[in-house]
Amino acid sequence: MEHNLHVELKKYFGFNKFKGLQESVIKSLLDKNDTFVIMPTGGGKSLCYQLPALIKEGTAIVVSPLIALMKNQVDSLRFISNETSVAHVLNSSLNKSEIDKVKMDISLGKTKLLYMAPESLSKESNIEFLKKQNISFMAVDEAHCISEWGHDFRPDYRNLRNILDKLDKKIPIIGLTATATEKVQEDIIKNLKISGANTFKASFNRPNLYYEVRTKDDNVEKDIIKYIKNNIGKSGIIYCLSRKKVEEIASLLQVNQINALPYHAGLDSKTRAKHQDMFLMENVDVIVATIAFGMGIDKPDVRFVIHHDIPKSIESYYQETGRAGRDGGEGNCIAYYAYKDIEKLEKFMSGKPVAEQEIGHALLQEMVSYAETSISRRKFILHYFGEEFDNKTGEGGMLDDNMKHPKPQSEAKSDVLNIIKIINQTKEIYKSKDLVDILIGKENALIKSHSIIKSRLFGVGKDKPNEYWMALIRQCIVALLLKKDIETYGIVKISEIGLKFLNTPVSFMMTKDHHHKNQSNKISFTKNLNVSGDDILLKMLKNLRKDIAQKLNIPPFVIFQDPSLNDMTVKYPTSISEMSNIYGVGEGKSKKYGPDFIELISNYVNENNITIEEDVVVKSTGTNSTLKLYIIQSIDRKLPLEDIASAKSLDMIDFIKEMEVIVYSGTKLNIKYWIDYLFDEDQQDELNEYFMESESDDLTLAIEEFDGEYEEEDLRLYRIKFLSEIAN
């Protein structure tokens, strides 16, 4: 039966024309062909099976992983047709009478789309029922869930083919995914047994999205608040990896007058649905969420997607950022990156089966490569999905931080040649990490077992660091000189272009990689503030600090630390309350030492006609103040420090950090009882003398001075005692 698809499209959905590949996909399915669709988020995947289901005789089974996603689609289909029976969900949340109603509607031929999770579909009672029904086709949405190489693997998805065989019907299958590398595509087709499927792959380029990676340091929350306040009234999503972090960030935003709500699987379904609806209805500007949020959420005017934590894979990242700017308007995608987060994710994998760990590590390394690369981020993402992109001619070519602020380049022809020669000589058996070891001359068990260590190429690149070679291999892969094998994931092979390069080397300009310093690993009060302040004022403040220190006969750092002075040169505090908001100062220090500094800064501001920009003052949620109070009270009671830390589920390092913050902001902590327990009198005299005479409180200098006699933890504890007694 011939269908006028444009008429049907207008009738059911009100659109005059199809988007991209939609029409071809629908024709393939109406002709009863197995069909495989790879289409990015926002490309209109759902319509590819919704329209054929509405047109065809019988009921289409739609397999979907999320209840929220099913509900969303069922509601919109019922709205279109004004018939509740047109689409149903069949899952465990329904009671018996509701299930009977659904089955009745299907039996009467009223239901065109039946949404089911694979777990519900595999129930024998449901299989027996569906055997007797007229099934038009099966749509497998979010088909990447089938693959272990997908970012959201669900074991139940791998059973779909068996279920279909049980139904004993030769019904066509349409598999749809918004994110699939070659490996995942191969896995989906193999598992669903649709090797002869018509495959449709749309471009993955989202030309309106701007990609940026920022170093994640201790200022990350402040940076996010600043960004949102500069984009007030715009819709955005902030992704975090843990529920705890979602709640923390959502509370912090609310305290800072930002209209935000949390969303994660730990909330009950009513609350989740309410928060989702409030976001869709624009009653709330920002949703802070885990990855549980967003699948199937079609809000076209999301203007920013911020990743507080880096995701586990490029697929996840692509899908989550794909929720921005679906209307073709502004869409800013900002990810905060610190390698420490990667290490955390690797720890989470440690209990899993070895094969799963290997896959997880490989996917994570791709994410690291994305964060650290200095080439076009768009080009990097598209290459990952098997799509070539030219920044000069491609849409959105300049929309990322690396293209806006290009890094320096250097000629690397001979280094590229050495890499290709090693891969060629070793018969293409090594992964990137092993190739780097060969280049720098580092032996490992795998390399030892091969003859490469006798080659003149072994150690040819030992004059350059590991990071350089890792970055160069990555850039060779993106430039298509090298490729990663699909079957043996991670093994680097030479492409045809690479073989041409081997025979006839040409210029290869390598872009210097980002070096994201992991600021978070440093103790909070000695960090470098990422700001360029007023150098003249800084010099004046340091001189004032020195004068006061000499009068009081104490080291200058006891009064205010360097990061605090730096912050003053950016914010120009001219009152006690403004001084209290300076980094590492607090109310106590502000009152004690602040007046002289305030006077100097006020005079400087007036003399130089400086206009002070209103900075974002980030208010605390109060959780920290509760912890602070608990620590002060517990120390007053002279409780063992280990017990105080464990009562708040803190390890000793994090607990010391909390004490440092308290002391550096001007509050006294009398830990003498604990210091007396740790050190004898002579040791205390020695340490006291050191800190009194030291120009800096930098512990690396103290460790050098004492030549490893004291552990870092012990030195930090003594410094807390010293500052409490001398400064506060």
N, C-alpha and C positions, 0 to 999 in steps of 0.2 A: 504493500500500500504506500503510495507516494504521499509525502507530507510536505506542505509548504512551511518550511521551518521558520521563515521570517514572520509569517502570519501567527504561527504557534507561539513564537517568542514574544510578539507584541501582546497576544491574547493573555498569556500567563504571567509574564514578567514586566510588560510595559516598555520593553526596549525596542528600538528600531533596527539595531544591528548587533551582530555578534562581536565579541572581543577576541582578538588574536586567533587562536586555533580552535575555538569553541565549536564552530560549525562543522569542521572536518571531523572532530572527535565524535560529535553527536551522530553524524552520518555513518561513521564506522560502527557505532554501537547499534543504531537502528538496522544496519545490514547484518546484525547478529555476529559481528566479529569480536574476538577478544581484543581488548584495547588497553594500552598502557599510556598514562598521561603524566608527564613531568611538567609542572606549571608552578611558578613561584606564588607565594602568598599574595593574595589580592588580585590574582590573574583570572579569577572566575571559575575555579575548578568545580564548585558545587553544581553550577548550572549544567555542566557536562553530563551529569547523570540525572539531575532533577527534571530537565525538560524531556529527555527520552522516556523517563518513568511516567510522566504525566500523559505522554502521547500513546505509549504502547499498551497493549492489553496486559492484564495481570498485575502482580505486585513485584516491585524491585526491592531486593534486600540490600540495605546499606549498612556495611560494617564500619563502626566508628569507635574510637577508643575512649571517648569522653562523654559522660552523661550531659554535661553543660553544652557541649557542641551539638549533641543530638537534639536537646530541648530547643536550642536556638533555631535550628533548621526546621524542626517540626512546627514551631510557632509561626515562622515566616511563611511556610507552605500553607498552613491553615488560613493565614491572613489573605494569601493570594486567591485561594479557591473558595473561601467562606464556608468550607466544609471541614469539620473537625476530623471526619473519617478519612480524609485524603492521605494523611500521614500519621503514623503511630510510632511510639517507642515501645519495645517489648523487653523489659528487664526485671531484675529482682525487686525493684522498688515498688512494683505494682502489686495490689492485692488480687485475690482470686476473681472477684467480679469484674475488675478492670481488665484482667488478662482475658477473661471470657468475652468481654466487649470487643477487644482488639481482634481476637480470633474470629469473632462473628463478622466484623467489618471486612476482614480479609476474605473470608469464605464467600461473602456476598459480592465480592469484586469492587468494593468501595475504596479500598486502600491501595494507593499507588506506590507509596514508599514506606517500607518498614525498617526502622532504625534499630539495630541490635549491636551489642558488644559481642566479641567472639565467645566470651564465657557463656552468654545466654544462648547463643546459636548452637553451641556444642551440647546443650541439654537434650537428652534422648526424646523427651516429650515434645520439645519444639521441633526437632528433626522429623519425628513421626507426623506432626501436624503439617509442616511445610511440604512434605512429600506429596500430599494430596492437593496442594494448591497450585494455581497457575503462576509460576515465578517467571517474570520477564527477563531479569538479569541480576547479577550480583555486583554491587559496587564496593570495592575495598578502599575506603578513604584512609588517609594517612598511612599509605601502604608501606612506608619505610619501617613501620613497627614490626614488619615481618623479619627484617634483616638484623642480624647481630651486629652488623656494621652501621646500622642506623643509629640516630641519636636518641631514639626512644623505643628500644627493643621490647616487645611484649611476647613472651613465649606462646601465648594462646593464639596469636596471629598465624603462627606457623602450622596450625592445625586446620586452617580454612579449606585447603584443597581436599583434605580427607572428608570434611563435612559436606562439601559440595558433591563429592563422589557418592556419599551416603544418600543424598537427595535423589540420586539416580536420574538426574536431568541434564541434558546437554544444553545448559544455559550459558550465554556469554558472560565473561567477567570483564569488568573495567577496574583497573588498579590506578589509584591517583595518589600522587605525592607532591609536596611543595619543595622537597629537598632530597636530592639523591645523587650521590657520586656514582661513577661507573660500577664500582663494587656493589653498592646497594641495589642499583638497577638490575644487575645480573642476578643477585640473590632473590629479588622479588619475582622476576620472571621464572626462574628455576623452581622456586617454592610453589608458586601458583600454577605451574605447568602450563604457561601461556607463551611458549617459545615462538609461536607463529603470530603473536599479537601485533596489531598495528600500533606503532609507537609514535607518540607526539611529544616533542620537547620544545617548550617555549624558552625564550631568552630569560636568563636569570638576572639580567641587569635591571636595577631599579634606579633610573637616571636621576631622580629627584632627591635621592638619599645622600646625605653628607656623612662620611665615616671619620671618626677621630678616636685615637687611643691616648689616654692621659695616664701619667704615672700615679699610681695609687699610694699616697702617703697618709700621714696622720691628719691632713687637712681635707680628706675626701668628702666628709659630710658637709663641711663648710662650703666647699666648692660646689656641691650639688645644690645646696640651699641658695647660694649666690646665683647659680645658673637659672633656677626656677623663678627666683624673684626678678631676674632680668627678663623673664619670659612669662610674666604674670598673665593668667587667664588662658594660657595655652594648655591643651591636654597632653599628658605624658605618662609613660610607664617606667618605673624603676625596677629592675630585676635584681634579686639577691638569691644566693644559693640556699640559705637556711631560713626556716620560719622565724627563728629568734631574731635574725638580722632584719627581716621584713617588719616585724613588730617594732623593733628599735627605731628604724628609719622612719616608719609611718608616724610614730609618737613624736620624734624629733621634728618632723615637718609640721605636724599639727601645733606643737608648742611655738614654732616660728611662723604662725599665722598662714600656713600653706594648707589649702583644702585637699587633704590626702587621706586615703584609707588603705588598710592592708588587705591582701588576698593570698591565702595559702590553704593547703589541704587540711590543716589542723583546725580551721574554722568550720562550724557546722554548715550544712548545705544551704540553709535559709540565709545565713549571714553572707555567705559567698555570693549567692544569687542577688541579694540586696545590694552589695557593694558593686557587683558587676553592672547591675541596672543603673545605679546612681552615676557610674562612670559613663555609661552609654547615653544617659539622659542629661549629661553635663551638670549634674548636681555636685559632682566632685571633679577636681582638675587632674589629680595625680593618683594613680594606683601603684602601690609598692607591692611587688608580688614575687612569688617563686615561679618556676616554669609552669606550674599548674594553671596559670592565667594566660589566656590569649588564644588558645586553639579555637579557631572558628569565630573569634570575636571580630566582627566587621565594623570597626569604628573608623571612618575614613579620615578624620581630622586629627589623628594622634600626631603631634608636632615633634615630640622627642621621645627616644627610647634610651634610657641610661642603664648601663650594666655596672652596678656597684661591685659585683664579683664577676670575674671572667667566666663564661660558660664552658661546658665540657667538650664542645666540638664546634667546628665551623658551621655544621648543619644547624645546631641549636641557635648559634649566633645569627645566622642568616634568617632563620624563621622568626626569631624574636625581634630583630631589627626590622623585619618585613612588615611589622604592625604599624610602622610610622609612615606617614604621608601617602596613604593609599589613594587619596583623591588627586594625587599628582602634585600637591602643594609641598610646602616645606616639611622636611623630615630629617632631624638631626639625630645621629646615632653615636653616642659617646660611651666608650668602655674604659673603665679604670683597671689598670693592670699592675700587679706586683707578682714576681715569680713565687713569692711565698704562698699565694693562693693556689698556684699550680701544685706545689708540694703538698698542700692540704688535700687537694682532690686526689692526688696519687696515694696518699695515706688511706683514703676512703676505699680505695680499690684493693687494698692489700689482702682482705679476706676472701676475695672472689676467685673463681677458677682461673687457672693460668691463661687459658685461651682468651677469656673475657678481659683479663688484666692487660694482655698484649694489645688487644683492640683498643681498650680504654686509653692506654699510654700513647698509642699511635695517633688517636684522635686528639688527645691533649697536646701532643707535640705540634700538630698542625695549628692549633690555637695559639701556642707560643710563637710559632713562626709568623702568624698574622699580626700579633701584638708587637713583635720586635722588628718586623720588616720595615724598610724605608722606601720600598717601591710602592706604586699605586695600590691602595688597599682594595679598590674596586677590581683592578686587574687580578689581584691575588685571589679574591673570593671567586670571581668568574672562572679563573683557571682551575680552582679546586673542583668546580662543577663541570669541568670539561669544556668550557667555553672560552674562545680566544677574544681578547679585547685590545683595541688600540686606543690609547689615551688621547691621541691627537684627533682622531675622527669619531670615536665612540661617544655616545650621549653620556653626559655627566662625568666626562673624563677628568675634570679638574676638581671634582667635589670630594676631596678628602684631605686630611691634614698633611700627608706626605707630598701631595701635588701642590698644595698651597704654600708649604714651607719646605721646599726640596732640600735634602741633605747633600753634602758634598759627594762627588764621584771620583773614582780613580781607575786608571787602566789596570785590568786584571787578566789580560789575554794569556800570559804565560801560566798564571795560576789555574785558569780554567782548563788549559791544555793538560797540565799535570793531573788534574782531577779526572779528566776523560781518559788519559793514558792509564791511570791506576785502575779504573773501572774496566777498561778494555783488557788490561794485563791479567786481572783477577777473574775474568770470565763472568762479570756481572753477578756477583754472589753476596755483595755487602750492602748493609743499610748505611744511612748517612753517618751515624755515630762511629761505626767501624772505619769508614773511609777517612773521617777526621783523625782517628787514632793512627792510621797508616801515614797520613800526611805529616802529623807532628812526631811520628816515630815512637808511638806508645804501643807496647805489646799487650795483647790480651790472649786468652786461651784460643779463641777462634782464629785470630791472625797468626798465632804461633803454629797452628796446624797447617798453614799454607806457606808456600815458598816466597811470598811477597816480602818477608823481612830481609831476604837476601838481595832484593832488588835495589837499584840505586834510587828508586822513587820512594823507598821507605824513609820517612823523616825529611822529605824534600821541603816540607813547609813548616819545619820546626821554628822558624824565625817569626811566625805569626801565631796569635792565640787561637784556641779552639773556636771561639765565637766568630772570628773572621771566616774560617773555613765553613762553618755551619751556615752562615749567612750567604756565602758565595754559592754553595751547593743549592740552597733554596732559590737563589736568583737564577741559577742555571736551569732549574726545573721550570720556573715560571717563564723563562725565555725559551722554553721547549728544546734546549740542548740535551737535557736529561729527562727521564720520566720515572715515576714510581710504578712498579709492577702491581697489577690488580690482584693476581692470585696470591702471590707471596708478599703481602702488603708491607711496604716499607723498603723493599730491595730496590736500589737505584740502578737503572739501566740507561744505555745511550740511545738517543733517538736518531732518526735519519739526519736531522739537522746537526746533531752532535757529531755524527760520523763525518759529515762534510767539514765541520769545524776542525776535526782531528787531521784531516788531509790538507785543508787550506785554512789555517787560523786567521781570524779577522779581529778587529778591535772589540773588546768587551768592557764596557764601562760599569763598574760595580758601585752601587750606592752604599754609602756608609750606614750601618745599621743603628737603630736606636739603642741606647744603653739605658734601660729603665732602672735607675738605682732603687733598690728596695728600701725606701725610707722607713717603712713600717717595722723593719727589723731593728731600727735604732731606738734607743729610749726616747720617750716622747719629748723630753725637754731639751735635748741636745740636737734636735733635728735642724736642718737648714730650711729656713722658710723660703718657699719658691717665689720670692718677690724681690724686685729691685727697688730699694729704698733710696733715701736722700743721703748721699755719702758725706756731704758737708755736716749735716746734722748728726750723723752717726759719730763722726770724729769728735764733735762737741760733747755728745752724751758720754762717750768713752772717757774723755778728759774729766768731766764732772764726776763720773763714777770713781775714777782713780783718786781724785781729790778727797771725796767722801771716805773712800776706803782707807786712805792714809791717815785721816783724822781719827777714824774709829779703830785703826790698827787691825784691819781685817782684809782678806783677799778681795779684789774687785768683784769676782764672780758671785760672792756671797750676797752682794746687793742686788744686782740684776744680771742675768746671763746674757750672752751675746744675742741669742735668738729673740729675747725680750727687747733689747735695744733696737734690733733690726725692725721688729714689728712697730716700735714707736716711730721709726723714720718713715713708715708707710701710712700709719693712721693718725699721727700727730695728736696724741691725747692731751687735752687742755683742762681736764677736771679729774677729780678722784674717781668718779664712776667710769669715765672713759679709760683711765689708767688701769682700773680693775679688770677691764676686758682685754688688756694687752696679754699676749701669749706668755704664760708662765708667771704672771704677776699675782693676780687675786687681790682680795680686799685687804688682807693683813699687810702685805708688802706695799700696797698702794698707799696706805695711810702712813706707814713707817718711813719709807724712803721716797715716796712719790712726789711730795710738794716741790722739792728742789728741781726735779726733772720737768714737772709740769710748768714751772715758772720759766725755765730755759726754753721749752718748746713753745709756749705762748708768745714769748718775746720774738722768737725766731719766725713764727708764723706771721706775726704782725709786721715785722721788719721787711719780710720778703713777699708780702701780699699773697700768701698761699691760700688757695681755696681748698678746703678739706672736703673730699668726696665722702659721702655717707657710706661707710662700709657695712657689710652685713654682719650684724652682731648675732652670733648663733647662741640661742638660749639652750640651756641644758634641759633634759626631760625630767630631771630630778632623781633619776636612778643613781647617777654618780654621787649626788649629794647624800643619798641614803647610805651608799657604800662608804663614803668618806666618814660619815658620822659613826658608822659601825667600827671602822678601823680605829678612829681616834678613841672611842670608848673602850674598845678591847685592849688597846695599848695602855690606856690609863689604868686598866685592871691588871696590867702586866701578864697578859695571857701569852703563851708561847706563839711566836710568829707563824710557825707551821700550822698550828690549830686555827688561827684567824684566817689564814689563806684557805685551808681546806673547808672551813665553814661556809665560805663563799665560792667554793669550787674553782679557786684560782690556783695555778701552779705558782711556785715561788717567784719566778721571774716576773710574771704579770702582777703579783702582789707587791713586789718591790717597786714596779713602775707606778702603781697606784699611790704608794707612800711617797715616792719622789714628787709626783704631781702635787700632793698635799703640802709637802715641805717647801717646794719651790714657789708655791703661791702664797707663802708667808705664814702657814700654820705650824705650830710646834708639835713635834711627835717625840715624846720622851722614851726612846728605845734603849736607854742606858742599861737597863736590866738585861737586855738581850746581848748587847755588846760585851758586857761583863762576862756573860756566859761563853761568848765566842773567843774573846781575846784576853790575854793576860795584861798586866799593867804596862810592861815594857812595850808590848806591841801597840797598845793604845797610844802611848807617848810618841812612838815612832810615826804612827799614822797621823796623829794630830799635828805634829811638827810638819809633816809633808804637806798637808792641806793648808796649813797656815801660811806656808812659804810659796805655795804653788800659784802660778799666774792663771792657771786654768783648772777646771774641774773635769777635764777630759780623762776618762779612765784608762785609755790606751797608754797615756803618758805615765800614769801611776803603775800600771802593770809592768811597763818597761823599767821604771825606777826600781821596783822591788824584785825584778827578774823572776817573776812567777812564784814568789814566796806566798802571795795571797791570791785566792780565787777572786774572779770578777764579782761574784755575788757578795762575798765578804766585804770587798772594797766599797761596793755600792751601799751596803748597810752602814758601814762606818761613815760614809759621806752624808747619809741621812742624819745620823747623830750629830755630826759636826755642824751641818747647816742649821739644824734645829737649835743648837746651843748658841751658835755664833750669830746667825742671821735673824732668827725669829724671836 
